[in-house]
Amino acid sequence: MTDYRRKLLTVITEAALEGTLIQTIERLGAHGYTIVDARGKGARGVRDAGWEASGNIRVEIVCKSDTAADIAAYLQEHYYNDYAMILFVNDIDVLRLEKF
């Protein structure tokens, strides 16, 4: 079995940003992403998705290291001050390199 190193960039943010966020990550080089609804509590309080505008999403992007860095830097610069958003990056091994 051959595995290949990639980055998993995870973005947890307000659901209202989904459309804009998708355009941004694609423009910055991501080939794909996964989005799921997310709930939790953090510095900005409980986000329980009781109504659509109060919900969070979790976006996972598997990509090359430089793409993850570009996306993370852009999101930090343009969204961190005004929106509930956290980012984290993990090293992962993928089995189907052609997908990423």
URMO-V271510 format. One record per residue. N is the residue number from 0. PSI is psi as a letter, one per 30 degrees, with the letter a starting at -180 (999 if undefined). OMEGA is omega in degrees with one decimal (NA if undefined). D_CENTER is the distance of its C-alpha to the mean C-alpha in Angstrom with 1 decimal. Layout:
# URMO-V271510
n=<N & N>
psi=<PSI & PSI>
omega=<OMEGA & OMEGA>
d_center=<D_CENTER & D_CENTER>
This chain:
# URMO-V271510
n=<0 & 1 & 2 & 3 & 4 & 5 & 6 & 7 & 8 & 9 & 10 & 11 & 12 & 13 & 14 & 15 & 16 & 17 & 18 & 19 & 20 & 21 & 22 & 23 & 24 & 25 & 26 & 27 & 28 & 29 & 30 & 31 & 32 & 33 & 34 & 35 & 36 & 37 & 38 & 39 & 40 & 41 & 42 & 43 & 44 & 45 & 46 & 47 & 48 & 49 & 50 & 51 & 52 & 53 & 54 & 55 & 56 & 57 & 58 & 59 & 60 & 61 & 62 & 63 & 64 & 65 & 66 & 67 & 68 & 69 & 70 & 71 & 72 & 73 & 74 & 75 & 76 & 77 & 78 & 79 & 80 & 81 & 82 & 83 & 84 & 85 & 86 & 87 & 88 & 89 & 90 & 91 & 92 & 93 & 94 & 95 & 96 & 97 & 98 & 99>
psi=<k & k & l & k & k & l & k & j & k & k & k & k & a & k & f & f & f & e & e & e & e & e & e & e & e & e & e & g & g & k & f & l & l & k & k & l & k & k & l & a & k & a & f & g & a & k & j & g & h & f & l & e & f & g & l & l & l & j & k & k & j & k & l & l & e & e & e & e & e & e & e & e & e & e & e & e & e & f & f & e & f & f & l & j & k & l & k & l & k & k & k & l & k & l & f & i & e & f & f & 999>
omega=<176.9 & 175.8 & -175.8 & -177.4 & 174.4 & 175.5 & 170.4 & 176.0 & 178.5 & 179.3 & 173.1 & -173.6 & -179.0 & -178.8 & -179.4 & -179.1 & -170.7 & -177.2 & 179.6 & -178.8 & 178.8 & 178.8 & -178.4 & -176.0 & 176.3 & 179.5 & -178.5 & 169.4 & 177.9 & 179.8 & -179.2 & -177.8 & 173.0 & 179.4 & 174.9 & 175.0 & -178.9 & 176.0 & 177.1 & -179.8 & 179.1 & -176.3 & -179.6 & 175.3 & -178.8 & 175.7 & -171.6 & 179.6 & 176.9 & 169.5 & -167.4 & -176.6 & -179.3 & -176.8 & 174.4 & 171.4 & 174.0 & -178.8 & 177.7 & -176.8 & 174.5 & -173.7 & 175.6 & -176.9 & -177.9 & 177.1 & 177.8 & 180.0 & 179.4 & -179.5 & -178.9 & 180.0 & 179.6 & -179.0 & 177.7 & -177.5 & -171.5 & -173.4 & -172.3 & -175.1 & -170.9 & -175.4 & 171.5 & -177.4 & 168.8 & 178.5 & 166.7 & -175.0 & 176.6 & 169.4 & 177.6 & 172.6 & 177.4 & -177.8 & -179.4 & -173.7 & -177.4 & 178.1 & -172.1 & NA>
d_center=<28.2 & 26.2 & 22.7 & 20.6 & 18.2 & 14.6 & 11.5 & 8.7 & 5.6 & 4.0 & 2.9 & 6.2 & 8.1 & 11.1 & 11.7 & 13.8 & 11.1 & 10.0 & 12.5 & 12.1 & 8.4 & 9.2 & 12.2 & 10.7 & 8.4 & 11.5 & 13.9 & 12.5 & 13.1 & 10.5 & 12.8 & 10.8 & 7.9 & 8.4 & 8.1 & 10.4 & 12.1 & 11.9 & 14.9 & 16.1 & 17.8 & 17.0 & 18.5 & 18.3 & 20.0 & 19.6 & 17.0 & 18.8 & 18.1 & 21.8 & 21.4 & 18.7 & 18.2 & 17.7 & 15.0 & 11.4 & 8.7 & 6.3 & 3.7 & 4.7 & 5.9 & 9.4 & 11.2 & 13.9 & 14.0 & 14.8 & 12.0 & 9.4 & 11.8 & 12.2 & 8.7 & 8.5 & 12.0 & 11.8 & 9.3 & 11.6 & 14.6 & 14.1 & 12.3 & 13.0 & 16.6 & 16.5 & 13.7 & 12.6 & 9.3 & 8.6 & 6.7 & 8.3 & 9.3 & 11.8 & 14.5 & 15.0 & 17.9 & 17.7 & 20.9 & 20.5 & 19.8 & 20.6 & 17.4 & 15.2>
